[in-house]
Amino acid sequence: MAYFTEYISKGDTLLHGNYYPGSWMSKANHTYLIDPEFSFMGFSEFDNGVMVTHTIMISMNIDCLETIKNRYPKTLNANLLAKAAGIEIMRRLIGLAKSPLKRAIEEKKLLLKVARTLILN
């Protein structure tokens, strides 16, 4: 329940709201964020959790969670980051915002188990 309270609270950071590779554009060694229509004030762990999600789904490796947490310039709450990533994995696999992920059903089942672990731990 604490995550839900945090999720709906007004945070102190301007977020992109859909921070995944489809919203990133590169040109001449610069990276730009596009499609800011989902932006809102929230907690940093939300956008970072979305980035973690897509890194996990692409690599099938959860190690990126720790890497992103440690390299972010401000302190991130590891528990909140994990929960945000877990919920986003579920949303991208079985929710309304399904990703066109080319993974076998067994891999998707594994990703859902990872999501469950991230949310409940």
N, C-alpha and C positions, 0 to 999 in steps of 0.2 A: 504494500500500500504506500510505503514511503516513496517509491519510485513514481507512482502515479501522481502523488502530491507534487513532487519535483517537476514532473513532466508538464503539468498544467500551470505551474507557477510562472510568473513573469521573471525572467532571468535578467542578467546584467550584460549579456553579450549579444551582439547582432549576429544572427545565424543565417546561413544561406537557406537552410530548410530542406534541401535536396542535394546534399554534398556528396556526389558520387561521380564516377568517371564521365558519365554522359553530360555532366554540367561543367566540365573542364575543357578548355580550349587552349591549344598551344600555338604560338606563332613567333618566329624569330627568337627562340630561346626564352620566351616569356609564357607564363601560364595565366589564363584569365578564367574567371568564374562567369558563367552565363546563366540565364534563366533565373533571375532573383525573385520571381513572383511569389515564391513560398517563404521568403525571408520573414523572420520574427525575432523578438527578443527572447532569449532562453539561456540554457546552460551549455557551455562549451562541449560537454560530453555528448550532447545530441549529435551535432555535426561530425564530431570525431568518431562517434559510434557508427554513423552511416559509412564513413570512410573505412573503418575497421571491417565492417560487414562486407563491403565489396572486395576488400583485400583478402579476407578469409574465403569468400566464395570463389575468387579467381585462383588463389593459390592452394586452397584446401589446407591451410596452415594457420593455426591460431597465434603463432608467435608475434604477428604484427600488432596484436593488442598491446603487448608490453612495449614494443618499439615505439608505437605512436604515443603512448602515454608518457614515455620517458623523453621523447624528443619535442613534445609540445612545449612552447615557451612558458606557459603558465601551468600551475599544478592542476592536474586532473584527478577527479575522484575515480579510482580504479573500479570500484563496485558499480557506480553509476554508468561509467563508460561501458562496462561489460553488459549491463542490463540494456542499455541503448542499442548496442550491437546485436544482442540476442533477439530483441524485439524486431529490429530491422531485418535480420536474417529471415525470421518467420514471415514478415510482411512481404519480402521479396520472393519467397518461395511459395507461399500459400495464401497471401493476402491480395488486396486489390491492386497493389503495385508490383505485380509479378515481373521479375527480370527474365529476359530471354536467355536464361542460363543453359548452356549446353552441358548438362551433367546427367549421368545415369541415375536412375531412381534410387539405387543404393547410396550414391554420393549425396543425393538430396536428403535421404533419410539420415545420413550421418550429419549433414549440416543442421537438420532439425534437432538432433540430439545435442549438438554443440550449442545451438540456440537455447535449448532448455537448461543446459548446464550454466550458461552465461547468465540467464535470467534468475535462476534459483540460488546460485551461490553468492 
